[in-house]
Amino acid sequence: MPVTAPLLVVEDDDIVRMLIVDVLEELGYSVVEASDAQRALRVLNDPDQALAMMMTDVGLPDMDGKVLALQARAARPLLPILFASGYAETVEVPDGMHSIGKPFNIEQLRDTVNRVLNG
């Protein structure tokens, strides 16, 4: 079943965020972008903004990505969450959340997003 709600991408590096958004859009997803946790929380707390998933960097300038994820789950308990990190093999993600290591290629991103969205 195709995803109709957008994916929220939270990444403070403008170039990395642009590349992730471009790839996700090429794969057919719509995307909402946030450059930091505060912007992401505004999106997450907007009752009119549907979201299918949140993909977040672990290292954000204004909040740890894991803290953001827990706040996201408080606002949206069923929201799938994917962490992107250059240290994915050593990052402990909260139960029920997923991770992908940076750098990743298009196929890895596609497969991981599909796996997270399809539970």
N, C-alpha and C positions, 0 to 999 in steps of 0.2 A: 504494500500500500504506500503510495507516495506521501511524503511529508509536506504538509501545506503551511504549517507554522514555521516562522524563521528560526534559525539557529543564532544564538547570541555568542559572538566571538569577543573575548576580553584579552587584549594583548597590548602592552604599553609600547612596544617597538613598532613604529608606523610601517616600516617596510615589511616586517614579518606579518603584521596584521593584514596589510594589503594583499600579500601573497596568499595567505590562508583564505581570505574572503574571495579572492579571484578564483582559487581552486574550487572552493565550495559552490560558488555560483556557476562555474563551468560544469560541475557535477549535478546541477539542477536545484540546488537549495537556495532559498532566500536567506539573507543574513542581516542581522542587526549588529553594529559594531560598538565597542566601548574601549576606550584607551586606558581606562583605570577602573578600580573597584567602585568608586563613587558613581561614575556614569553607569556602570553595570547595575548597581543597586537601584538607580532610578528606573531603569528598564524593568528589572525584576519586580519592583514594587508597583508598577503601572498595571492596574487590573485590566486595562484595555489592550495590553500588549501580549498576544499569544506567543509562546515559545515552545519549540520542540526539544531543544537541548541547549546547554551552555558549554562552550569550550573556553577554558581559561588557562592563562599562563600561571605557573605557581608563584613566580617572583614578580609581583606587581609593586610599583613604587609606593602606593598608599595603603596596601593591605596584603597580607599573605593570601595567596590564592585559595588555600584550604579554608581559611576563615571566611572568605567570600563564598565559597561553596556551601559552607554550613549555613550562612545567612540566606543563600539562595534556596536551600532546602527548607529553611524555616518559612520562607515566603511561598515556595512552590514545592511541596513535599515529594511530588512524583517526577520532578524535572531531572532528566538524565544529565550527568555532568562528566565532562572529559577534561582532564588536565593535560596540558602540553608542557614538557619540561626537557631541558637539556640533561637533566639528571633523573629521567623517568625510572631508571632501574633502581635508584636509591630512594625515590620519593615514596613515602607511605601515604596512600590515598585512603580517605574515609570509606567505610563499608558501602558497597553499592555504587561506587564511583569508579571511573576508569582513567587510564593514562596512556599517552603516546609520547615517545621520545623524540626530541628535536635533535638533529634535523630529520624530517620524514619526507618521503616522496608522495606523489599524488596517489598512487595505489594504496600505500599504507594509510593515508588519511581517509581515502574513500572507504576502505575495508573497515577501519576502526569506527568511523562515524556510522556506517551501516550496522555494525555489530552493536554499538551503543544504542542506536535508535530502535533496533529490532529485539532488544533485550536478551 
